[in-house]
Every structure is written in structure tokens, then in C-alpha cells.
Amino acid sequence: MDRCDFSSIMTILRSYVRENNQLNQSEFLYEVFDDFLSSPEGADFSFDNGLVCRWMSGQAKVSPKLINYYSAKSSQLKLSDTLEHMILPMMFDPDKALSDVYLLWNGTYLYQA
């Protein structure tokens, strides 16, 4: 059974990025978290490559600064907008990527019931 967590979702999203749009893990997260990094809260924030690797592999929790920022409904909407306008256009099959995330999400909660 797969877990629905940050690492699993990022792995799915990155697996659908077109070859000519490939980014390393840090660059990908700079795109995903663009709104946070452009905000006053993220002004002094930078991605440590080792830590990013651990986030992406599920070996470490995502930064509390990111979690706190995206806990606000308005920031969640901005993240959704960023994913729609910056990440999905880089993909060769965005519908399948979203379907895979949806199935992971639903499968996780079906097994927990």
C-alpha cells in the first residue's frame, strides 16, 4: 500500500514532467513553492539540497515554515493556482498525473477506514 504524503505526491508529479522541462529536486520545489518564496515569510528561506532530498524521499518532514504558510486557506488557493499554471503545463500528461494523485489519496483513505 502506498502512503499519501508529500514524497509520494511529489514523486508522481515529477514523473510526469516532460523531458525538456526536467528540473532537479530543488528547482522543482522552487517552482511549486513560488508563492511562499515570493512572500515576506519566505524572503530569507532557501532550499538545502540534502534536506530537499530527504523531503522528496520521505525521510524528513517538510519545513514548518512551509507548513505554517500553506495552512492558511488563502495560501492553499495560491498553491493550487501555482500547480495549475506553473507545474501542470510542464507535464506530458497532466490529467493522468492528477488521476494518479487522486487514486493515491482515495486508496490511502479507503484502506484506513
C-alpha positions as CSV (number, residue, x, y, z in Angstrom):
1,M,0.0,0.0,0.0
2,D,1.3,3.4,-0.9
3,R,1.2,6.3,1.5
4,C,-0.3,9.6,0.6
5,D,2.3,12.0,1.7
6,F,4.4,14.8,0.4
7,S,7.1,12.5,-1.0
8,S,4.6,10.3,-2.8
9,I,2.8,13.2,-4.4
10,M,6.0,15.0,-5.5
11,T,7.2,11.7,-7.0
12,I,4.1,11.4,-9.0
13,L,4.2,15.0,-10.2
14,R,7.8,14.9,-11.1
15,S,7.4,11.6,-13.0
16,Y,5.1,13.3,-15.5
17,V,7.3,16.3,-16.2
18,R,8.3,16.4,-19.9
19,E,11.9,15.5,-20.6
20,N,12.7,19.0,-21.9
21,N,11.3,20.6,-18.7
22,Q,13.2,18.4,-16.2
23,L,14.3,20.2,-13.1
24,N,16.4,18.9,-10.2
25,Q,14.5,18.4,-7.0
26,S,15.4,21.9,-5.6
27,E,14.4,23.7,-8.8
28,F,11.1,21.8,-8.9
29,L,10.3,22.8,-5.3
30,Y,11.2,26.4,-6.1
31,E,8.5,26.2,-8.8
32,V,6.0,24.5,-6.5
33,F,6.5,26.9,-3.6
34,D,7.0,30.0,-5.7
35,D,4.3,32.0,-3.8
36,F,5.9,31.3,-0.4
37,L,9.3,32.2,-1.7
38,S,8.0,35.5,-3.1
39,S,6.3,36.3,0.2
40,P,7.8,38.2,3.2
41,E,7.7,34.9,5.2
42,G,9.9,33.2,2.6
43,A,12.3,36.1,1.9
44,D,15.2,34.5,3.8
45,F,14.3,30.9,3.1
46,S,16.5,28.7,0.9
47,F,16.4,25.0,0.0
48,D,19.3,22.9,1.4
49,N,19.9,20.2,-1.2
50,G,20.4,17.5,1.4
51,L,17.2,18.4,3.2
52,V,15.2,18.7,-0.1
53,C,16.4,15.2,-0.9
54,R,15.2,13.9,2.4
55,W,11.8,15.7,1.9
56,M,11.4,14.2,-1.5
57,S,12.3,10.7,-0.3
58,G,10.1,10.9,2.7
59,Q,13.0,10.7,5.2
60,A,12.3,14.1,6.7
61,K,9.3,16.3,7.4
62,V,8.8,19.3,5.3
63,S,9.9,22.6,6.9
64,P,7.5,24.0,9.5
65,K,7.8,27.4,7.7
66,L,6.2,25.9,4.6
67,I,3.6,24.0,6.5
68,N,2.6,27.1,8.5
69,Y,2.4,29.3,5.4
70,Y,0.3,26.8,3.4
71,S,-2.0,26.1,6.4
72,A,-3.9,29.3,5.6
73,K,-6.8,28.8,3.1
74,S,-5.6,31.8,1.0
75,S,-2.2,30.2,0.7
76,Q,-3.7,26.9,-0.3
77,L,-5.5,28.6,-3.1
78,K,-2.3,30.2,-4.2
79,L,-0.6,26.8,-4.2
80,S,-3.4,25.4,-6.2
81,D,-3.1,28.2,-8.7
82,T,0.7,27.7,-8.9
83,L,0.3,24.0,-9.6
84,E,-2.3,24.7,-12.3
85,H,-0.4,27.4,-14.0
86,M,3.3,26.5,-13.5
87,I,3.6,22.8,-12.8
88,L,0.8,21.2,-14.9
89,P,1.9,22.9,-18.1
90,M,5.4,21.3,-17.8
91,M,3.8,17.8,-17.9
92,F,3.2,15.5,-20.8
93,D,0.0,14.1,-19.3
94,P,-1.3,16.3,-16.5
95,D,-4.7,14.6,-16.4
96,K,-3.0,11.2,-15.7
97,A,-0.8,12.8,-13.1
98,L,-3.8,14.2,-11.3
99,S,-5.6,10.9,-11.6
100,D,-2.7,9.1,-10.0
101,V,-2.6,11.6,-7.1
102,Y,-6.4,11.2,-6.7
103,L,-6.2,7.4,-6.7
104,L,-3.3,7.6,-4.2
105,W,-5.4,9.9,-2.0
106,N,-8.5,7.8,-2.2
107,G,-6.7,4.5,-1.9
108,T,-5.0,5.6,1.3
109,Y,-8.2,6.6,2.9
110,L,-10.1,3.5,1.8
111,Y,-7.5,1.3,3.4
112,Q,-7.6,3.4,6.6
113,A,-11.4,3.1,7.1
